[in-house]
Amino acid sequence: MALDAATAQEMLRKLADDREAYLKTLTRAEDVLTRALTTAAGIKATPPLTSERPRRNTGTTLEVESVQNGSSTLVDSDSDTDEDQSLFVEQTLPPESYDERGLRDHIKEYKWTQAGQDILGDVLTKSLPAEKDSLFPRALGSVPDRSHLTHYSIFNVGTDGAPLPIRPLGTRDTTATSRATAIWENIRKTNADPERPTPAVGRITIVREPSPMLFAALHYTMNKHFDVDGLFQLLIDEKTRCIPHQPFAVDAKQRNTFVFGFDYYTIVGEECKPMSWQHADEDLHSVEGHIPVSRCSSVIALQLASEPITKVRNKGRRVKRIFGDVYDPFAPWRVLSMQCYPDWKSSVDSHDSTKHYVNGPEAFLVTLRSEFSDAQKRLKEVYNRISDLVRSPRDFMFKEAVRDRLLFEDDEFTYSRRYFWAHQSLGIMNEDINEIINAYRDTFKEKVWNGSDKVIWPGDENTSSRFANWRKRMKHLRQEIEVGKPKHAWTE
């Protein structure tokens, strides 16, 4: 039967209408079935078949040979479409509140490691103040535990990524209370103050030269989130180490945290004093022919405070956990930095409200960048002071008496002993520098920066506009850390 053009066009139109009606019916049936299954089983609904942007699947098992090589393929986790998704972390930290009674019980009942005992010292061996008295000095000015010299920077980070410094409630004048009390009041609460209505998605806590009691307070308030025993061990180990997320660790606090510990040398500052557990010169006075040197250390830790978004499988033999956890880089987060530097060289302006951090890893890397910069300053000063100690006087070329004095030793072998000490000290310093460089290079490989790593902050620039923005900022941060050319991408 022959068809004219009009009849053919009409039949095609009807077929198109029938197809559209079929697809609508199929979509409605799928929606009804999905809602029914979701209600019955209490599971999350899957995206509809007609979704133009396929959503990312959750709960996928990644297969890796071991935690070290991470040879697996990442399957993205479930997320909103780009239109509904902020470039910053949106989920807030859960509210927390601690008090001095709990701190007393923690000090008395916790099974402290040897590192904890070394750091807390008299706090554990001597009787605590009476219940009616505070654990922290209330007096202003100089106090016996030297907490008046402790410096702190504590920030709440909101959904716009800006770190806002927090102060004790009830007073605008931070000089009206002791330094130790101010620090305690700031660290003991998170998102639990009605007078601070804006909840935080992230918290940055930096404490420099804390007293033993403040160390105990940090352990009490942070041990739920970090392996603080391990952080204490890093402080006293005298070795620079980087410990990224450990997806197969038995302790969940080691799975969702990333830690970098520094340890090297510095020149003791005026009125400063090394910690009792730090190796230091017996004579801390700086006089001609003598340089007061001490070990110094710090630890920076990042916690991603959420449930894992996916799994990795460990194919290695004799492992304790076959499946490992991978965490969302845009989870609520905490950054903790404890610094033990007996000098005045720590940077105090690495964070301020003009910056905007899209997530915890970015805030962590900014803190890490500051630590690298401070390490460079300290080690350069040690090098310059040692070089000056053994450098010949300016009139060496012109005065024979000066040359003779350097050529022929005195009865105490002053110059021989000085040259020997300088040579050995610079060699040890070089080992520290190599440890710092290797700890960074062995961890922050190319796949960490581009997002192809399967465990450390996975998600490349093609994952979503949120990740594309973050990876762009990561490039600037990497350049600052490795090359030293500031781009300040986080202020955008």
ABEGO torsion letter per residue (X at the ends): XBBBAAAAAAAAAAAAAAAAAAAAAAAAAAAAAAAAAAAAAGBBBBBBAABABBBBBBGBBBBBABAAAGBBBBBBBBBBBAAABBABBABBBBBBBBBAAAAAAAAAABBBBAAAAAAAEAAAABBBBBAABBABBABBEBBAAGAAABBBBBBBBBAAGBBBBBBBBGBABAAABBAAAAAAAAAABBGABAABABBBABBBBBBBGBBAAAAAAAAAAAAAABBAAAAAAAAAAGBBBBBBBBAABABAAAAABBBBBBBBBBBBBBGBBBBAABBBBABABBBBGBBBBBBBBBBBBBBBBBBBABBBBBABBGBABABBBBBBAABBBBBBBBBBBBBAABBAAABBAABBBABAAAAAAAAAAAAAAAAAAAAAAAAAAAAAAABBBAAAAABAAAAAAAABBBAAGAAAAAAAAAAAAAAAAAAAAAAAAAAAAAABBAAAAAGABAABGBEBAAABAAAAAAAAAAAAAAAAAAAGBBAGAAAX
